[in-house]
């Protein structure tokens, strides 16, 4: 039987993201939660399984949670609607990251020149 750790590693591989990037795309602050699953500290909860299948609808919920069936339930070629939704999700995520980078750059500018008056 495939372990929780092996299933999470398969999802990371399937996503073509780093553990950290996948964790962030699932709504976590980083990938440490997934690290704990990989190392056996935590298992795959129904909440985590749902988050993953919401982002990757082609992944089989029962396989993810219990190891039953195949990992992929849909053909690799998703329908146009699924792809458009995924693209929109990723574009929104990128915009959020861009705003965060801009804020950090502003903070760095202030720290680099503390005597600057606005």
Backbone atoms as SQL, in Angstrom:
CREATE TABLE atoms (id INTEGER PRIMARY KEY, chain TEXT, resi INTEGER, resn TEXT, atom TEXT, x REAL, y REAL, z REAL);
INSERT INTO atoms VALUES
  (1, 'A', 1, 'UNK', 'N', 0.847, -1.194, 0.000),
  (2, 'A', 1, 'UNK', 'CA', 0.000, 0.000, 0.000),
  (3, 'A', 1, 'UNK', 'C', 0.886, 1.249, 0.000),
  (4, 'A', 2, 'UNK', 'N', 0.447, 2.250, -0.688),
  (5, 'A', 2, 'UNK', 'CA', 1.191, 3.497, -0.801),
  (6, 'A', 2, 'UNK', 'C', 0.965, 4.330, 0.464),
  (7, 'A', 3, 'UNK', 'N', 2.057, 4.820, 1.048),
  (8, 'A', 3, 'UNK', 'CA', 1.959, 5.599, 2.290),
  (9, 'A', 3, 'UNK', 'C', 1.525, 7.034, 2.013),
  (10, 'A', 4, 'UNK', 'N', 1.124, 7.729, 3.073),
  (11, 'A', 4, 'UNK', 'CA', 0.778, 9.148, 2.951),
  (12, 'A', 4, 'UNK', 'C', 1.960, 9.929, 2.381),
  (13, 'A', 5, 'UNK', 'N', 3.140, 9.628, 2.882),
  (14, 'A', 5, 'UNK', 'CA', 4.348, 10.293, 2.408),
  (15, 'A', 5, 'UNK', 'C', 4.543, 10.103, 0.908),
  (16, 'A', 6, 'UNK', 'N', 4.387, 8.875, 0.439),
  (17, 'A', 6, 'UNK', 'CA', 4.557, 8.585, -0.990),
  (18, 'A', 6, 'UNK', 'C', 3.485, 9.286, -1.830),
  (19, 'A', 7, 'UNK', 'N', 2.274, 9.367, -1.305),
  (20, 'A', 7, 'UNK', 'CA', 1.201, 10.031, -2.043),
  (21, 'A', 7, 'UNK', 'C', 1.452, 11.538, -2.144),
  (22, 'A', 8, 'UNK', 'N', 1.908, 12.160, -1.049),
  (23, 'A', 8, 'UNK', 'CA', 2.213, 13.593, -1.089),
  (24, 'A', 8, 'UNK', 'C', 3.378, 13.853, -2.044),
  (25, 'A', 9, 'UNK', 'N', 4.385, 13.005, -2.013),
  (26, 'A', 9, 'UNK', 'CA', 5.509, 13.165, -2.945),
  (27, 'A', 9, 'UNK', 'C', 5.038, 13.022, -4.387),
  (28, 'A', 10, 'UNK', 'N', 4.104, 12.116, -4.636),
  (29, 'A', 10, 'UNK', 'CA', 3.551, 11.949, -5.985),
  (30, 'A', 10, 'UNK', 'C', 2.781, 13.199, -6.411),
  (31, 'A', 11, 'UNK', 'N', 2.051, 13.815, -5.478),
  (32, 'A', 11, 'UNK', 'CA', 1.311, 15.040, -5.780),
  (33, 'A', 11, 'UNK', 'C', 2.292, 16.173, -6.095),
  (34, 'A', 12, 'UNK', 'N', 3.352, 16.289, -5.310),
  (35, 'A', 12, 'UNK', 'CA', 4.367, 17.317, -5.563),
  (36, 'A', 12, 'UNK', 'C', 4.960, 17.119, -6.956),
  (37, 'A', 13, 'UNK', 'N', 5.287, 15.881, -7.282),
  (38, 'A', 13, 'UNK', 'CA', 5.839, 15.574, -8.601),
  (39, 'A', 13, 'UNK', 'C', 4.829, 15.906, -9.698),
  (40, 'A', 14, 'UNK', 'N', 3.588, 15.534, -9.484),
  (41, 'A', 14, 'UNK', 'CA', 2.519, 15.798, -10.457),
  (42, 'A', 14, 'UNK', 'C', 2.316, 17.300, -10.670),
  (43, 'A', 15, 'UNK', 'N', 2.407, 18.069, -9.602),
  (44, 'A', 15, 'UNK', 'CA', 2.173, 19.516, -9.680),
  (45, 'A', 15, 'UNK', 'C', 3.297, 20.253, -10.385),
  (46, 'A', 16, 'UNK', 'N', 4.468, 19.620, -10.435),
  (47, 'A', 16, 'UNK', 'CA', 5.662, 20.248, -11.008),
  (48, 'A', 16, 'UNK', 'C', 6.027, 21.534, -10.254),
  (49, 'A', 17, 'UNK', 'N', 5.715, 21.544, -8.967),
  (50, 'A', 17, 'UNK', 'CA', 6.051, 22.667, -8.088),
  (51, 'A', 17, 'UNK', 'C', 6.985, 22.164, -7.003),
  (52, 'A', 18, 'UNK', 'N', 7.632, 23.098, -6.346),
  (53, 'A', 18, 'UNK', 'CA', 8.386, 22.736, -5.149),
  (54, 'A', 18, 'UNK', 'C', 7.397, 22.466, -4.019),
  (55, 'A', 19, 'UNK', 'N', 7.868, 21.842, -2.968),
  (56, 'A', 19, 'UNK', 'CA', 7.012, 21.592, -1.807),
  (57, 'A', 19, 'UNK', 'C', 6.487, 22.912, -1.252),
  (58, 'A', 20, 'UNK', 'N', 7.339, 23.917, -1.177),
  (59, 'A', 20, 'UNK', 'CA', 6.947, 25.222, -0.660),
  (60, 'A', 20, 'UNK', 'C', 5.894, 25.875, -1.555),
  (61, 'A', 21, 'UNK', 'N', 6.135, 25.870, -2.858),
  (62, 'A', 21, 'UNK', 'CA', 5.180, 26.489, -3.797),
  (63, 'A', 21, 'UNK', 'C', 3.835, 25.778, -3.738),
  (64, 'A', 22, 'UNK', 'N', 3.858, 24.459, -3.641),
  (65, 'A', 22, 'UNK', 'CA', 2.603, 23.716, -3.539),
  (66, 'A', 22, 'UNK', 'C', 1.883, 24.076, -2.246),
  (67, 'A', 23, 'UNK', 'N', 2.620, 24.128, -1.143),
  (68, 'A', 23, 'UNK', 'CA', 2.010, 24.499, 0.133),
  (69, 'A', 23, 'UNK', 'C', 1.345, 25.863, 0.071),
  (70, 'A', 24, 'UNK', 'N', 2.017, 26.825, -0.544),
  (71, 'A', 24, 'UNK', 'CA', 1.454, 28.174, -0.676),
  (72, 'A', 24, 'UNK', 'C', 0.221, 28.145, -1.568),
  (73, 'A', 25, 'UNK', 'N', 0.281, 27.381, -2.662),
  (74, 'A', 25, 'UNK', 'CA', -0.878, 27.323, -3.565),
  (75, 'A', 25, 'UNK', 'C', -2.081, 26.663, -2.895),
  (76, 'A', 26, 'UNK', 'N', -1.832, 25.878, -1.846),
  (77, 'A', 26, 'UNK', 'CA', -2.921, 25.246, -1.101),
  (78, 'A', 26, 'UNK', 'C', -3.436, 26.126, 0.032),
  (79, 'A', 27, 'UNK', 'N', -2.817, 27.288, 0.223),
  (80, 'A', 27, 'UNK', 'CA', -3.289, 28.217, 1.242),
  (81, 'A', 27, 'UNK', 'C', -2.479, 28.227, 2.524),
  (82, 'A', 28, 'UNK', 'N', -1.371, 27.498, 2.561),
  (83, 'A', 28, 'UNK', 'CA', -0.500, 27.499, 3.730),
  (84, 'A', 28, 'UNK', 'C', 0.562, 28.589, 3.553),
  (85, 'A', 29, 'UNK', 'N', 1.232, 28.965, 4.625),
  (86, 'A', 29, 'UNK', 'CA', 2.252, 30.007, 4.528),
  (87, 'A', 29, 'UNK', 'C', 3.521, 29.513, 3.846),
  (88, 'A', 30, 'UNK', 'N', 3.748, 28.214, 3.898),
  (89, 'A', 30, 'UNK', 'CA', 4.916, 27.627, 3.240),
  (90, 'A', 30, 'UNK', 'C', 4.665, 26.135, 3.063),
  (91, 'A', 31, 'UNK', 'N', 5.710, 25.366, 2.836),
  (92, 'A', 31, 'UNK', 'CA', 5.552, 23.939, 2.611),
  (93, 'A', 31, 'UNK', 'C', 5.827, 23.081, 3.821),
  (94, 'A', 32, 'UNK', 'N', 5.955, 23.700, 5.003),
  (95, 'A', 32, 'UNK', 'CA', 6.311, 22.910, 6.186),
  (96, 'A', 32, 'UNK', 'C', 5.238, 21.881, 6.544),
  (97, 'A', 33, 'UNK', 'N', 3.974, 22.215, 6.298),
  (98, 'A', 33, 'UNK', 'CA', 2.905, 21.256, 6.588),
  (99, 'A', 33, 'UNK', 'C', 3.086, 19.998, 5.756),
  (100, 'A', 34, 'UNK', 'N', 3.427, 20.175, 4.487),
  (101, 'A', 34, 'UNK', 'CA', 3.659, 19.017, 3.614),
  (102, 'A', 34, 'UNK', 'C', 4.907, 18.259, 4.051),
  (103, 'A', 35, 'UNK', 'N', 5.909, 18.976, 4.535),
  (104, 'A', 35, 'UNK', 'CA', 7.130, 18.346, 5.049),
  (105, 'A', 35, 'UNK', 'C', 6.792, 17.398, 6.189),
  (106, 'A', 36, 'UNK', 'N', 5.876, 17.815, 7.058),
  (107, 'A', 36, 'UNK', 'CA', 5.482, 16.977, 8.190),
  (108, 'A', 36, 'UNK', 'C', 4.745, 15.717, 7.729),
  (109, 'A', 37, 'UNK', 'N', 3.974, 15.822, 6.662),
  (110, 'A', 37, 'UNK', 'CA', 3.319, 14.632, 6.108),
  (111, 'A', 37, 'UNK', 'C', 4.364, 13.702, 5.504),
  (112, 'A', 38, 'UNK', 'N', 5.305, 14.272, 4.764),
  (113, 'A', 38, 'UNK', 'CA', 6.353, 13.475, 4.120),
  (114, 'A', 38, 'UNK', 'C', 7.170, 12.726, 5.165),
  (115, 'A', 39, 'UNK', 'N', 7.439, 13.362, 6.296),
  (116, 'A', 39, 'UNK', 'CA', 8.254, 12.745, 7.348),
  (117, 'A', 39, 'UNK', 'C', 7.451, 11.929, 8.352),
  (118, 'A', 40, 'UNK', 'N', 6.158, 11.793, 8.124),
  (119, 'A', 40, 'UNK', 'CA', 5.342, 10.926, 8.970),
  (120, 'A', 40, 'UNK', 'C', 4.818, 11.564, 10.235),
  (121, 'A', 41, 'UNK', 'N', 5.103, 12.826, 10.454),
  (122, 'A', 41, 'UNK', 'CA', 4.600, 13.497, 11.658),
  (123, 'A', 41, 'UNK', 'C', 3.080, 13.648, 11.596),
  (124, 'A', 42, 'UNK', 'N', 2.579, 13.998, 10.401),
  (125, 'A', 42, 'UNK', 'CA', 1.141, 14.141, 10.187),
  (126, 'A', 42, 'UNK', 'C', 0.718, 13.223, 9.051),
  (127, 'A', 43, 'UNK', 'N', -0.562, 12.906, 9.031),
  (128, 'A', 43, 'UNK', 'CA', -1.118, 12.153, 7.919),
  (129, 'A', 43, 'UNK', 'C', -1.858, 13.093, 6.980),
  (130, 'A', 44, 'UNK', 'N', -2.448, 12.529, 5.956),
  (131, 'A', 44, 'UNK', 'CA', -3.251, 13.331, 5.040),
  (132, 'A', 44, 'UNK', 'C', -4.661, 13.402, 5.610),
  (133, 'A', 45, 'UNK', 'N', -5.067, 14.596, 5.988),
  (134, 'A', 45, 'UNK', 'CA', -6.402, 14.798, 6.554),
  (135, 'A', 45, 'UNK', 'C', -7.405, 14.990, 5.418),
  (136, 'A', 46, 'UNK', 'N', -8.685, 14.909, 5.765),
  (137, 'A', 46, 'UNK', 'CA', -9.718, 15.163, 4.757),
  (138, 'A', 46, 'UNK', 'C', -9.633, 16.607, 4.264),
  (139, 'A', 47, 'UNK', 'N', -9.262, 17.529, 5.146),
  (140, 'A', 47, 'UNK', 'CA', -9.130, 18.944, 4.771),
  (141, 'A', 47, 'UNK', 'C', -8.000, 19.128, 3.759),
  (142, 'A', 48, 'UNK', 'N', -6.853, 18.509, 4.012),
  (143, 'A', 48, 'UNK', 'CA', -5.727, 18.603, 3.081),
  (144, 'A', 48, 'UNK', 'C', -6.073, 17.938, 1.752),
  (145, 'A', 49, 'UNK', 'N', -6.695, 16.777, 1.808),
  (146, 'A', 49, 'UNK', 'CA', -7.083, 16.077, 0.581),
  (147, 'A', 49, 'UNK', 'C', -8.035, 16.931, -0.247),
  (148, 'A', 50, 'UNK', 'N', -8.972, 17.608, 0.403),
  (149, 'A', 50, 'UNK', 'CA', -9.923, 18.457, -0.310),
  (150, 'A', 50, 'UNK', 'C', -9.224, 19.659, -0.928),
  (151, 'A', 51, 'UNK', 'N', -8.292, 20.266, -0.192),
  (152, 'A', 51, 'UNK', 'CA', -7.543, 21.402, -0.740),
  (153, 'A', 51, 'UNK', 'C', -6.779, 20.982, -1.992),
  (154, 'A', 52, 'UNK', 'N', -6.151, 19.826, -1.932),
  (155, 'A', 52, 'UNK', 'CA', -5.370, 19.344, -3.077),
  (156, 'A', 52, 'UNK', 'C', -6.277, 19.070, -4.261),
  (157, 'A', 53, 'UNK', 'N', -7.388, 18.396, -4.031),
  (158, 'A', 53, 'UNK', 'CA', -8.269, 18.056, -5.158),
  (159, 'A', 53, 'UNK', 'C', -9.028, 19.281, -5.682),
  (160, 'A', 54, 'UNK', 'N', -9.169, 20.317, -4.870),
  (161, 'A', 54, 'UNK', 'CA', -9.742, 21.564, -5.374),
  (162, 'A', 54, 'UNK', 'C', -8.789, 22.234, -6.364),
  (163, 'A', 55, 'UNK', 'N', -7.497, 22.193, -6.053),
  (164, 'A', 55, 'UNK', 'CA', -6.489, 22.795, -6.930),
  (165, 'A', 55, 'UNK', 'C', -6.169, 21.875, -8.111),
  (166, 'A', 56, 'UNK', 'N', -6.177, 20.571, -7.862),
  (167, 'A', 56, 'UNK', 'CA', -5.872, 19.574, -8.896),
  (168, 'A', 56, 'UNK', 'C', -7.048, 18.601, -9.019),
  (169, 'A', 57, 'UNK', 'N', -8.097, 19.002, -9.723),
  (170, 'A', 57, 'UNK', 'CA', -9.305, 18.169, -9.785),
  (171, 'A', 57, 'UNK', 'C', -9.082, 16.815, -10.455),
  (172, 'A', 58, 'UNK', 'N', -7.998, 16.652, -11.159),
  (173, 'A', 58, 'UNK', 'CA', -7.715, 15.365, -11.793),
  (174, 'A', 58, 'UNK', 'C', -7.203, 14.325, -10.796),
  (175, 'A', 59, 'UNK', 'N', -6.821, 14.754, -9.590),
  (176, 'A', 59, 'UNK', 'CA', -6.325, 13.816, -8.574),
  (177, 'A', 59, 'UNK', 'C', -7.502, 13.181, -7.852),
  (178, 'A', 60, 'UNK', 'N', -7.453, 11.890, -7.724),
  (179, 'A', 60, 'UNK', 'CA', -8.494, 11.081, -7.110),
  (180, 'A', 60, 'UNK', 'C', -8.478, 11.282, -5.585),
  (181, 'A', 61, 'UNK', 'N', -9.570, 11.802, -5.053),
  (182, 'A', 61, 'UNK', 'CA', -9.693, 12.073, -3.614),
  (183, 'A', 61, 'UNK', 'C', -9.493, 10.797, -2.784),
  (184, 'A', 62, 'UNK', 'N', -10.114, 9.686, -3.206),
  (185, 'A', 62, 'UNK', 'CA', -9.984, 8.433, -2.449),
  (186, 'A', 62, 'UNK', 'C', -8.552, 7.908, -2.477),
  (187, 'A', 63, 'UNK', 'N', -7.882, 8.064, -3.613),
  (188, 'A', 63, 'UNK', 'CA', -6.472, 7.649, -3.684),
  (189, 'A', 63, 'UNK', 'C', -5.641, 8.487, -2.731),
  (190, 'A', 64, 'UNK', 'N', -5.888, 9.794, -2.728),
  (191, 'A', 64, 'UNK', 'CA', -5.112, 10.694, -1.891),
  (192, 'A', 64, 'UNK', 'C', -5.317, 10.405, -0.412),
  (193, 'A', 65, 'UNK', 'N', -6.556, 10.169, -0.036),
  (194, 'A', 65, 'UNK', 'CA', -6.873, 9.976, 1.377),
  (195, 'A', 65, 'UNK', 'C', -6.575, 8.557, 1.862),
  (196, 'A', 66, 'UNK', 'N', -6.891, 7.555, 1.042),
  (197, 'A', 66, 'UNK', 'CA', -6.799, 6.160, 1.500),
  (198, 'A', 66, 'UNK', 'C', -5.878, 5.283, 0.660),
  (199, 'A', 67, 'UNK', 'N', -5.390, 5.798, -0.459),
  (200, 'A', 67, 'UNK', 'CA', -4.540, 4.995, -1.330),
  (201, 'A', 67, 'UNK', 'C', -5.325, 4.059, -2.227),
  (202, 'A', 68, 'UNK', 'N', -6.626, 4.296, -2.367),
  (203, 'A', 68, 'UNK', 'CA', -7.482, 3.412, -3.170),
  (204, 'A', 68, 'UNK', 'C', -7.612, 3.948, -4.598),
  (205, 'A', 69, 'UNK', 'N', -7.487, 3.052, -5.558),
  (206, 'A', 69, 'UNK', 'CA', -7.639, 3.433, -6.960),
  (207, 'A', 69, 'UNK', 'C', -6.380, 4.045, -7.533),
  (208, 'A', 70, 'UNK', 'N', -6.554, 4.793, -8.609),
  (209, 'A', 70, 'UNK', 'CA', -5.439, 5.446, -9.285),
  (210, 'A', 70, 'UNK', 'C', -5.324, 6.894, -8.851),
  (211, 'A', 71, 'UNK', 'N', -4.129, 7.449, -8.971),
  (212, 'A', 71, 'UNK', 'CA', -3.904, 8.842, -8.586),
  (213, 'A', 71, 'UNK', 'C', -4.721, 9.803, -9.449),
  (214, 'A', 72, 'UNK', 'N', -4.723, 9.587, -10.749),
  (215, 'A', 72, 'UNK', 'CA', -5.392, 10.507, -11.661),
  (216, 'A', 72, 'UNK', 'C', -6.729, 9.919, -12.088),
  (217, 'A', 73, 'UNK', 'N', -7.802, 10.689, -11.881),
  (218, 'A', 73, 'UNK', 'CA', -9.138, 10.216, -12.247),
  (219, 'A', 73, 'UNK', 'C', -9.551, 10.687, -13.623),
  (220, 'A', 74, 'UNK', 'N', -9.059, 11.837, -14.023),
  (221, 'A', 74, 'UNK', 'CA', -9.381, 12.376, -15.335),
  (222, 'A', 74, 'UNK', 'C', -8.182, 12.170, -16.245),
  (223, 'A', 75, 'UNK', 'N', -8.417, 12.265, -17.535),
  (224, 'A', 75, 'UNK', 'CA', -7.310, 12.220, -18.473),
  (225, 'A', 75, 'UNK', 'C', -6.404, 13.402, -18.188),
  (226, 'A', 76, 'UNK', 'N', -5.137, 13.257, -18.505),
  (227, 'A', 76, 'UNK', 'CA', -4.182, 14.342, -18.286),
  (228, 'A', 76, 'UNK', 'C', -4.625, 15.613, -19.012),
  (229, 'A', 77, 'UNK', 'N', -5.210, 15.459, -20.168),
  (230, 'A', 77, 'UNK', 'CA', -5.694, 16.630, -20.901),
  (231, 'A', 77, 'UNK', 'C', -7.021, 17.046, -20.287),
  (232, 'A', 78, 'UNK', 'N', -7.003, 18.064, -19.446),
  (233, 'A', 78, 'UNK', 'CA', -8.217, 18.529, -18.775),
  (234, 'A', 78, 'UNK', 'C', -9.091, 19.276, -19.766),
  (235, 'A', 79, 'UNK', 'N', -10.339, 19.408, -19.400),
  (236, 'A', 79, 'UNK', 'CA', -11.246, 20.171, -20.249),
  (237, 'A', 79, 'UNK', 'C', -10.807, 21.632, -20.275),
  (238, 'A', 80, 'UNK', 'N', -11.247, 22.343, -21.291),
  (239, 'A', 80, 'UNK', 'CA', -10.879, 23.759, -21.442),
  (240, 'A', 80, 'UNK', 'C', -11.286, 24.562, -20.207),
  (241, 'A', 81, 'UNK', 'N', -12.446, 24.284, -19.655),
  (242, 'A', 81, 'UNK', 'CA', -12.928, 25.017, -18.487),
  (243, 'A', 81, 'UNK', 'C', -12.014, 24.791, -17.276),
  (244, 'A', 82, 'UNK', 'N', -11.603, 23.550, -17.046),
  (245, 'A', 82, 'UNK', 'CA', -10.698, 23.255, -15.926),
  (246, 'A', 82, 'UNK', 'C', -9.390, 24.018, -16.082),
  (247, 'A', 83, 'UNK', 'N', -8.867, 24.051, -17.300),
  (248, 'A', 83, 'UNK', 'CA', -7.608, 24.752, -17.541),
  (249, 'A', 83, 'UNK', 'C', -7.771, 26.254, -17.337),
  (250, 'A', 84, 'UNK', 'N', -8.876, 26.809, -17.801),
  (251, 'A', 84, 'UNK', 'CA', -9.106, 28.242, -17.630),
  (252, 'A', 84, 'UNK', 'C', -9.210, 28.595, -16.148),
  (253, 'A', 85, 'UNK', 'N', -9.883, 27.767, -15.365),
  (254, 'A', 85, 'UNK', 'CA', -9.991, 28.015, -13.929),
  (255, 'A', 85, 'UNK', 'C', -8.623, 27.936, -13.256),
  (256, 'A', 86, 'UNK', 'N', -7.840, 26.968, -13.640),
  (257, 'A', 86, 'UNK', 'CA', -6.493, 26.815, -13.058),
  (258, 'A', 86, 'UNK', 'C', -5.614, 28.002, -13.430),
  (259, 'A', 87, 'UNK', 'N', -5.683, 28.448, -14.692),
  (260, 'A', 87, 'UNK', 'CA', -4.907, 29.598, -15.133),
  (261, 'A', 87, 'UNK', 'C', -5.310, 30.839, -14.348),
  (262, 'A', 88, 'UNK', 'N', -6.620, 31.030, -14.154),
  (263, 'A', 88, 'UNK', 'CA', -7.096, 32.191, -13.388),
  (264, 'A', 88, 'UNK', 'C', -6.585, 32.132, -11.953),
  (265, 'A', 89, 'UNK', 'N', -6.631, 30.965, -11.340),
  (266, 'A', 89, 'UNK', 'CA', -6.125, 30.792, -9.980),
  (267, 'A', 89, 'UNK', 'C', -4.655, 31.172, -9.906),
  (268, 'A', 90, 'UNK', 'N', -3.862, 30.682, -10.857),
  (269, 'A', 90, 'UNK', 'CA', -2.429, 30.956, -10.855),
  (270, 'A', 90, 'UNK', 'C', -2.144, 32.431, -11.138),
  (271, 'A', 91, 'UNK', 'N', -2.900, 33.040, -12.035),
  (272, 'A', 91, 'UNK', 'CA', -2.720, 34.471, -12.308),
  (273, 'A', 91, 'UNK', 'C', -3.025, 35.299, -11.069),
  (274, 'A', 92, 'UNK', 'N', -4.086, 34.963, -10.353),
  (275, 'A', 92, 'UNK', 'CA', -4.419, 35.671, -9.117),
  (276, 'A', 92, 'UNK', 'C', -3.314, 35.501, -8.084),
  (277, 'A', 93, 'UNK', 'N', -2.777, 34.302, -8.001),
  (278, 'A', 93, 'UNK', 'CA', -1.686, 34.019, -7.062),
  (279, 'A', 93, 'UNK', 'C', -0.455, 34.852, -7.425),
  (280, 'A', 94, 'UNK', 'N', -0.142, 34.941, -8.698),
  (281, 'A', 94, 'UNK', 'CA', 1.016, 35.716, -9.156),
  (282, 'A', 94, 'UNK', 'C', 0.823, 37.200, -8.838),
  (283, 'A', 95, 'UNK', 'N', -0.380, 37.719, -9.050),
  (284, 'A', 95, 'UNK', 'CA', -0.656, 39.122, -8.730),
  (285, 'A', 95, 'UNK', 'C', -0.430, 39.385, -7.238),
  (286, 'A', 96, 'UNK', 'N', -0.882, 38.460, -6.410),
  (287, 'A', 96, 'UNK', 'CA', -0.686, 38.606, -4.965),
  (288, 'A', 96, 'UNK', 'C', 0.787, 38.593, -4.600),
  (289, 'A', 97, 'UNK', 'N', 1.543, 37.738, -5.259),
  (290, 'A', 97, 'UNK', 'CA', 2.981, 37.682, -4.994),
  (291, 'A', 97, 'UNK', 'C', 3.663, 38.970, -5.468),
  (292, 'A', 98, 'UNK', 'N', 3.189, 39.506, -6.617),
  (293, 'A', 98, 'UNK', 'CA', 3.755, 40.752, -7.129),
  (294, 'A', 98, 'UNK', 'C', 3.544, 41.901, -6.154),
  (295, 'A', 99, 'UNK', 'N', 2.350, 41.968, -5.581),
  (296, 'A', 99, 'UNK', 'CA', 2.050, 43.014, -4.599),
  (297, 'A', 99, 'UNK', 'C', 2.920, 42.843, -3.357),
  (298, 'A', 100, 'UNK', 'N', 3.130, 41.615, -2.960),
  (299, 'A', 100, 'UNK', 'CA', 3.969, 41.343, -1.785),
  (300, 'A', 100, 'UNK', 'C', 5.411, 41.753, -2.055),
  (301, 'A', 101, 'UNK', 'N', 5.912, 41.455, -3.238),
  (302, 'A', 101, 'UNK', 'CA', 7.277, 41.833, -3.612),
  (303, 'A', 101, 'UNK', 'C', 7.420, 43.352, -3.622),
  (304, 'A', 102, 'UNK', 'N', 6.430, 44.043, -4.174),
  (305, 'A', 102, 'UNK', 'CA', 6.479, 45.506, -4.220),
  (306, 'A', 102, 'UNK', 'C', 6.543, 46.093, -2.810),
  (307, 'A', 103, 'UNK', 'N', 5.739, 45.561, -1.901),
  (308, 'A', 103, 'UNK', 'CA', 5.746, 46.032, -0.515),
  (309, 'A', 103, 'UNK', 'C', 7.101, 45.776, 0.138),
  (310, 'A', 104, 'UNK', 'N', 7.669, 44.599, -0.092),
  (311, 'A', 104, 'UNK', 'CA', 8.982, 44.285, 0.471),
  (312, 'A', 104, 'UNK', 'C', 10.063, 45.192, -0.093),
  (313, 'A', 105, 'UNK', 'N', 9.977, 45.491, -1.385),
  (314, 'A', 105, 'UNK', 'CA', 10.947, 46.407, -1.994),
  (315, 'A', 105, 'UNK', 'C', 10.837, 47.806, -1.388),
  (316, 'A', 106, 'UNK', 'N', 9.614, 48.253, -1.122),
  (317, 'A', 106, 'UNK', 'CA', 9.430, 49.552, -0.489),
  (318, 'A', 106, 'UNK', 'C', 10.029, 49.554, 0.915),
  (319, 'A', 107, 'UNK', 'N', 9.813, 48.461, 1.647),
  (320, 'A', 107, 'UNK', 'CA', 10.387, 48.354, 2.991),
  (321, 'A', 107, 'UNK', 'C', 11.906, 48.350, 2.945),
  (322, 'A', 108, 'UNK', 'N', 12.474, 47.662, 1.966),
  (323, 'A', 108, 'UNK', 'CA', 13.925, 47.639, 1.811),
  (324, 'A', 108, 'UNK', 'C', 14.466, 49.023, 1.484),
  (325, 'A', 109, 'UNK', 'N', 13.753, 49.768, 0.637),
  (326, 'A', 109, 'UNK', 'CA', 14.176, 51.118, 0.275),
  (327, 'A', 109, 'UNK', 'C', 14.208, 52.014, 1.517),
  (328, 'A', 110, 'UNK', 'N', 13.200, 51.890, 2.369),
  (329, 'A', 110, 'UNK', 'CA', 13.149, 52.683, 3.583),
  (330, 'A', 110, 'UNK', 'C', 14.284, 52.279, 4.530),
  (331, 'A', 111, 'UNK', 'N', 14.515, 50.984, 4.662),
  (332, 'A', 111, 'UNK', 'CA', 15.595, 50.516, 5.540),
  (333, 'A', 111, 'UNK', 'C', 16.972, 50.907, 4.999),
  (334, 'A', 112, 'UNK', 'N', 17.092, 50.953, 3.682),
  (335, 'A', 112, 'UNK', 'CA', 18.369, 51.309, 3.066),
  (336, 'A', 112, 'UNK', 'C', 18.673, 52.787, 3.165),
  (337, 'A', 113, 'UNK', 'N', 17.658, 53.612, 3.355),
  (338, 'A', 113, 'UNK', 'CA', 17.836, 55.049, 3.439),
  (339, 'A', 113, 'UNK', 'C', 16.947, 55.600, 4.547),
  (340, 'A', 114, 'UNK', 'N', 17.297, 55.346, 5.818),
  (341, 'A', 114, 'UNK', 'CA', 16.424, 55.737, 6.931),
  (342, 'A', 114, 'UNK', 'C', 16.255, 57.240, 7.096),
  (343, 'A', 115, 'UNK', 'N', 17.166, 58.056, 6.530),
  (344, 'A', 115, 'UNK', 'CA', 17.081, 59.512, 6.690),
  (345, 'A', 115, 'UNK', 'C', 16.265, 60.176, 5.595),
  (346, 'A', 116, 'UNK', 'N', 15.786, 59.380, 4.645),
  (347, 'A', 116, 'UNK', 'CA', 15.014, 59.917, 3.529),
  (348, 'A', 116, 'UNK', 'C', 13.675, 60.462, 4.055),
  (349, 'A', 117, 'UNK', 'N', 13.376, 61.665, 3.638),
  (350, 'A', 117, 'UNK', 'CA', 12.094, 62.270, 4.038),
  (351, 'A', 117, 'UNK', 'C', 11.152, 62.209, 2.856),
  (352, 'A', 118, 'UNK', 'N', 9.917, 61.822, 3.109),
  (353, 'A', 118, 'UNK', 'CA', 8.905, 61.749, 2.039),
  (354, 'A', 118, 'UNK', 'C', 8.223, 63.067, 1.847);
